[in-house]
Amino acid sequence: MAKAGRAAATWRAYREVSKPGSPGLLTRFKAVPRMIRGTLKGNYPHLGKGQLAMFAAGLAYIVSPVDAIPDFLIGIGVVDDFGVLIWLVSSMLAASGRYVEWEREDLELLRQKPRA
């Protein structure tokens, strides 16, 4: 069941990135630092600090030597890390894609404003 969930999350992330008109993978990765800065400064309202904290906790779990399932258990030890990694990457891709679209809409609104 867990494998099916990870596969579905991976497929959803791939489908979202490959939609026509959707920001590409490199654009999304480049937008992550801007998205984090915008969230922390309060300029980007669509990502809460709680969600940002979850991303940080996921990253800390992946790099931390302390695991729910120890890595020395061959075969299942890295499964929990892999599951968290899949969640983190797919969530970050989705969030950064929304951020890039928000930036594009904001830029378009600025272009449409008449200059005084």
C-alpha positions as a Markdown table, in Angstrom:
| # | Residue | x | y | z |
|---|---|---|---|---|
| 1 | Met | 0.0 | 0.0 | 0.0 |
| 2 | Ala | 2.8 | 2.4 | 0.9 |
| 3 | Lys | 4.5 | 1.7 | -2.4 |
| 4 | Ala | 1.4 | 2.5 | -4.3 |
| 5 | Gly | 1.0 | 5.8 | -2.4 |
| 6 | Arg | 4.6 | 6.8 | -3.2 |
| 7 | Ala | 4.1 | 5.9 | -6.9 |
| 8 | Ala | 0.9 | 7.9 | -7.0 |
| 9 | Ala | 2.6 | 10.9 | -5.5 |
| 10 | Thr | 5.5 | 10.7 | -8.0 |
| 11 | Trp | 3.1 | 10.4 | -10.9 |
| 12 | Arg | 1.1 | 13.4 | -9.7 |
| 13 | Ala | 4.3 | 15.5 | -9.4 |
| 14 | Tyr | 5.4 | 14.4 | -12.9 |
| 15 | Arg | 1.9 | 15.2 | -14.4 |
| 16 | Glu | 1.9 | 18.6 | -12.8 |
| 17 | Val | 5.4 | 19.5 | -14.0 |
| 18 | Ser | 4.7 | 18.3 | -17.5 |
| 19 | Lys | 1.4 | 20.2 | -18.1 |
| 20 | Pro | 1.5 | 22.6 | -21.0 |
| 21 | Gly | 2.0 | 26.2 | -19.8 |
| 22 | Ser | 3.1 | 25.0 | -16.4 |
| 23 | Pro | 6.4 | 26.1 | -15.0 |
| 24 | Gly | 9.2 | 23.7 | -15.8 |
| 25 | Leu | 11.2 | 21.6 | -13.3 |
| 26 | Leu | 14.3 | 23.9 | -13.4 |
| 27 | Thr | 12.1 | 27.0 | -13.0 |
| 28 | Arg | 10.4 | 25.5 | -10.0 |
| 29 | Phe | 13.7 | 24.6 | -8.3 |
| 30 | Lys | 15.1 | 28.0 | -8.9 |
| 31 | Ala | 12.0 | 29.6 | -7.4 |
| 32 | Val | 12.3 | 27.7 | -4.0 |
| 33 | Pro | 14.7 | 30.2 | -2.4 |
| 34 | Arg | 12.5 | 33.1 | -3.5 |
| 35 | Met | 9.4 | 31.4 | -2.3 |
| 36 | Ile | 11.0 | 30.7 | 1.1 |
| 37 | Arg | 12.2 | 34.4 | 1.4 |
| 38 | Gly | 8.8 | 35.7 | 0.3 |
| 39 | Thr | 7.0 | 33.5 | 2.9 |
| 40 | Leu | 9.3 | 34.5 | 5.7 |
| 41 | Lys | 9.0 | 38.2 | 4.9 |
| 42 | Gly | 5.2 | 37.9 | 4.6 |
| 43 | Asn | 5.1 | 38.9 | 0.9 |
| 44 | Tyr | 3.8 | 35.5 | -0.3 |
| 45 | Pro | 0.5 | 34.8 | 1.3 |
| 46 | His | -0.2 | 31.3 | -0.2 |
| 47 | Leu | 2.3 | 29.3 | 1.8 |
| 48 | Gly | 2.1 | 29.3 | 5.6 |
| 49 | Lys | 4.9 | 29.2 | 8.0 |
| 50 | Gly | 3.6 | 25.9 | 9.3 |
| 51 | Gln | 3.9 | 24.3 | 5.8 |
| 52 | Leu | 7.4 | 25.8 | 5.6 |
| 53 | Ala | 8.2 | 24.2 | 9.0 |
| 54 | Met | 7.0 | 20.9 | 7.7 |
| 55 | Phe | 9.3 | 21.2 | 4.7 |
| 56 | Ala | 12.2 | 21.9 | 7.1 |
| 57 | Ala | 11.3 | 19.0 | 9.3 |
| 58 | Gly | 11.2 | 16.7 | 6.3 |
| 59 | Leu | 14.6 | 17.8 | 5.2 |
| 60 | Ala | 16.0 | 17.4 | 8.7 |
| 61 | Tyr | 14.5 | 13.9 | 9.0 |
| 62 | Ile | 16.2 | 12.9 | 5.7 |
| 63 | Val | 19.6 | 14.2 | 6.7 |
| 64 | Ser | 19.4 | 13.2 | 10.3 |
| 65 | Pro | 21.2 | 10.0 | 11.5 |
| 66 | Val | 18.2 | 9.3 | 13.8 |
| 67 | Asp | 15.4 | 7.4 | 11.9 |
| 68 | Ala | 12.1 | 5.8 | 12.7 |
| 69 | Ile | 13.4 | 2.7 | 11.0 |
| 70 | Pro | 17.2 | 2.3 | 11.3 |
| 71 | Asp | 19.1 | 2.4 | 8.0 |
| 72 | Phe | 21.2 | -0.7 | 8.9 |
| 73 | Leu | 18.0 | -2.9 | 8.4 |
| 74 | Ile | 18.8 | -3.7 | 4.7 |
| 75 | Gly | 15.8 | -3.3 | 2.4 |
| 76 | Ile | 13.4 | -1.5 | 4.8 |
| 77 | Gly | 15.8 | 0.9 | 6.5 |
| 78 | Val | 15.8 | 3.4 | 3.8 |
| 79 | Val | 12.1 | 3.1 | 2.9 |
| 80 | Asp | 11.0 | 5.7 | 5.5 |
| 81 | Asp | 13.7 | 8.1 | 4.2 |
| 82 | Phe | 12.6 | 7.5 | 0.7 |
| 83 | Gly | 8.9 | 8.1 | 1.5 |
| 84 | Val | 9.7 | 11.4 | 3.2 |
| 85 | Leu | 11.9 | 12.4 | 0.3 |
| 86 | Ile | 9.1 | 11.7 | -2.2 |
| 87 | Trp | 6.7 | 13.7 | -0.1 |
| 88 | Leu | 9.2 | 16.6 | 0.3 |
| 89 | Val | 10.1 | 16.8 | -3.4 |
| 90 | Ser | 6.5 | 16.5 | -4.7 |
| 91 | Ser | 5.2 | 19.0 | -2.1 |
| 92 | Met | 8.0 | 21.5 | -2.9 |
| 93 | Leu | 7.5 | 21.1 | -6.6 |
| 94 | Ala | 3.8 | 21.8 | -6.2 |
| 95 | Ala | 4.3 | 24.8 | -3.9 |
| 96 | Ser | 7.1 | 26.3 | -6.0 |
| 97 | Gly | 4.9 | 25.9 | -9.1 |
| 98 | Arg | 2.1 | 27.8 | -7.5 |
| 99 | Tyr | 4.6 | 30.4 | -6.4 |
| 100 | Val | 5.9 | 30.9 | -10.0 |
| 101 | Glu | 2.4 | 31.2 | -11.3 |
| 102 | Trp | 1.6 | 33.8 | -8.5 |
| 103 | Glu | 4.8 | 35.7 | -9.6 |
| 104 | Arg | 3.6 | 35.7 | -13.2 |
| 105 | Glu | 0.2 | 36.9 | -12.3 |
| 106 | Asp | 1.6 | 39.6 | -10.1 |
| 107 | Leu | 4.0 | 40.7 | -12.9 |
| 108 | Glu | 1.1 | 40.7 | -15.4 |
| 109 | Leu | -1.0 | 43.0 | -13.0 |
| 110 | Leu | 1.9 | 45.4 | -12.7 |
| 111 | Arg | 2.2 | 45.6 | -16.5 |
| 112 | Gln | -1.5 | 46.3 | -16.9 |
| 113 | Lys | -1.4 | 49.2 | -14.4 |
| 114 | Pro | -1.4 | 52.6 | -16.1 |
| 115 | Arg | 1.6 | 54.7 | -15.2 |
| 116 | Ala | 0.9 | 58.0 | -13.6 |
